[in-house]
């Protein structure tokens, strides 16, 4: 999919009326029919409970299943968990795993590239939220060459083949069954069926759109992806998007224990139950290294406008030299560990020394991060003082 700026990727393609019509009808119905029925007949607590339950299951299916399990292979799952995530993810009505994962991998490979990123944020909030789906943009053309590890999976082949049967069974069948059991079919279909589906769509779409516009970039500014606690709280933890784009194979998006990340918590519980295993985690040193690199960029930019630029530049250069030495030592120790593992050495004492040294280097980065933050604060104070 190599195209020039003047190619058809930049022309306005025809509207996909099937998708557009579906979005128009479902969203209008949520804004009109659902509140009308609620005011006229009311919704029971059970209906709200079922809507919340289905919404949660759909969110987990997309976040822990479609995204972290299949798109990024950030952990492995027992067949029982895989089947569960496949069905509740299908209920979210966001296409089969093969289609979803393929487009998502292209998004990561070509982030912010308007011609090759299926939902590039550089084309605006509307485009990255829904606009990319309502027209047949060339960047969304299907190409499964990037998911050969998935196309050979019999379970995913089965879902892809029978996708629409699963969609009807879960989106109509489950709310209908719940309505029959609890005595209000229409109310259950409207709340646990329609409203749940539309809300789930937008919470997922926010990851493609607002998560690239709202928040901070503590790990990298190479893409538009941002970290935001607000966005994380409404997207099952996917709002820590700057971390995810920096370390996409990590099963976590919220790297700190207090970060709101439902996907991380769900996978961790499944790991405790023996249903998830081989969870991938980026080393803490790499996370702190990325944070420090961003702080160095901010400090450099701040010093350029500081009246004491020479003095602060000397501090910065000293800190950067220490940072470079720490990174070099860490890489050397990692190489030692790899060599020892390759030779099947079982020197527990030597391995303990290496692990201790690695922890010391990580602590060194943590302390340096504090010093850099202090440096930025002092520079900002000097700038304010000179301005007055």
DAFEN-V625533 format. One record per residue. N is the residue number from 1. SS is DSSP state (alpha for helix, beta for strand, coil for the rest). Layout:
N:SS
N:SS
//
This chain:
1:coil
2:coil
3:coil
4:coil
5:coil
6:coil
7:coil
8:alpha
9:alpha
10:alpha
11:coil
12:coil
13:coil
14:coil
15:beta
16:coil
17:alpha
18:alpha
19:alpha
20:alpha
21:alpha
22:alpha
23:alpha
24:alpha
25:alpha
26:alpha
27:alpha
28:alpha
29:alpha
30:alpha
31:alpha
32:coil
33:alpha
34:alpha
35:alpha
36:alpha
37:alpha
38:alpha
39:alpha
40:alpha
41:coil
42:coil
43:coil
44:coil
45:alpha
46:alpha
47:alpha
48:alpha
49:alpha
50:alpha
51:alpha
52:alpha
53:alpha
54:alpha
55:alpha
56:alpha
57:alpha
58:alpha
59:alpha
60:alpha
61:alpha
62:alpha
63:alpha
64:alpha
65:alpha
66:alpha
67:alpha
68:alpha
69:alpha
70:alpha
71:alpha
72:coil
73:coil
74:coil
75:coil
76:beta
77:beta
78:coil
79:alpha
80:alpha
81:alpha
82:alpha
83:alpha
84:alpha
85:alpha
86:alpha
87:alpha
88:alpha
89:alpha
90:alpha
91:alpha
92:coil
93:coil
94:coil
95:coil
96:coil
97:alpha
98:alpha
99:alpha
100:alpha
101:alpha
102:alpha
103:alpha
104:alpha
105:alpha
106:alpha
107:alpha
108:alpha
109:alpha
110:coil
111:coil
112:coil
113:coil
114:coil
115:coil
116:coil
117:coil
118:coil
119:coil
120:coil
121:alpha
122:alpha
123:alpha
124:coil
125:alpha
126:alpha
127:alpha
128:alpha
129:alpha
130:alpha
131:alpha
132:alpha
133:alpha
134:alpha
135:beta
136:coil
137:coil
138:alpha
139:alpha
140:alpha
141:coil
142:coil
143:coil
144:alpha
145:alpha
146:alpha
147:coil
148:alpha
149:alpha
150:alpha
151:alpha
152:coil
153:coil
154:alpha
155:alpha
156:alpha
157:alpha
158:alpha
159:alpha
160:alpha
161:alpha
162:coil
163:alpha
164:alpha
165:alpha
166:alpha
167:alpha
168:alpha
169:alpha
170:alpha
171:alpha
172:alpha
173:alpha
174:alpha
175:alpha
176:alpha
177:alpha
178:alpha
179:alpha
180:alpha
181:alpha
182:alpha
183:coil
184:coil
185:alpha
186:alpha
187:alpha
188:alpha
189:alpha
190:alpha
191:alpha
192:alpha
193:alpha
194:alpha
195:alpha
196:alpha
197:alpha
198:alpha
199:alpha
200:alpha
201:alpha
202:alpha
203:alpha
204:alpha
205:alpha
206:alpha
207:alpha
208:alpha
209:coil
210:alpha
211:alpha
212:alpha
213:coil
214:coil
215:coil
216:beta
217:coil
218:coil
219:coil
220:coil
221:coil
222:coil
223:coil
224:coil
225:coil
226:coil
227:beta
228:coil
229:alpha
230:alpha
231:alpha
232:alpha
233:alpha
234:alpha
235:coil
236:coil
237:coil
238:coil
239:coil
240:beta
241:alpha
242:alpha
243:alpha
244:alpha
245:alpha
246:alpha
247:coil
248:coil
249:coil
250:coil
251:coil
252:coil
253:coil
254:coil
255:coil
256:coil
257:coil
258:coil
259:coil
260:coil
261:coil
262:alpha
263:alpha
264:alpha
265:alpha
266:alpha
267:alpha
268:alpha
269:alpha
270:alpha
271:alpha
272:alpha
273:coil
274:coil
275:coil
276:beta
277:beta
278:coil
279:coil
280:coil
281:coil
282:coil
283:coil
284:alpha
285:alpha
286:alpha
287:alpha
288:alpha
289:alpha
290:alpha
291:alpha
292:alpha
293:alpha
294:alpha
295:alpha
296:alpha
297:alpha
298:alpha
299:alpha
300:alpha
301:alpha
302:alpha
303:alpha
304:alpha
305:coil
306:coil
307:coil
308:coil
309:alpha
310:alpha
311:alpha
312:alpha
313:alpha
314:alpha
315:alpha
316:alpha
317:alpha
318:alpha
319:alpha
320:alpha
321:alpha
322:alpha
323:alpha
324:alpha
325:alpha
326:alpha
327:alpha
328:alpha
329:alpha
330:alpha
331:alpha
332:alpha
333:alpha
334:alpha
335:alpha
336:alpha
337:alpha
338:alpha
339:alpha
340:alpha
341:alpha
342:alpha
343:coil
344:coil
345:coil
346:coil
347:coil
348:alpha
349:alpha
350:alpha
351:alpha
352:alpha
353:alpha
354:alpha
355:alpha
356:alpha
357:alpha
358:alpha
359:alpha
360:alpha
361:alpha
362:alpha
363:alpha
364:alpha
365:alpha
366:alpha
367:alpha
368:alpha
369:alpha
370:alpha
371:alpha
372:alpha
373:alpha
374:alpha
375:alpha
376:alpha
377:alpha
378:alpha
379:alpha
380:alpha
381:alpha
382:alpha
383:alpha
384:alpha
385:alpha
386:alpha
387:alpha
388:coil
//
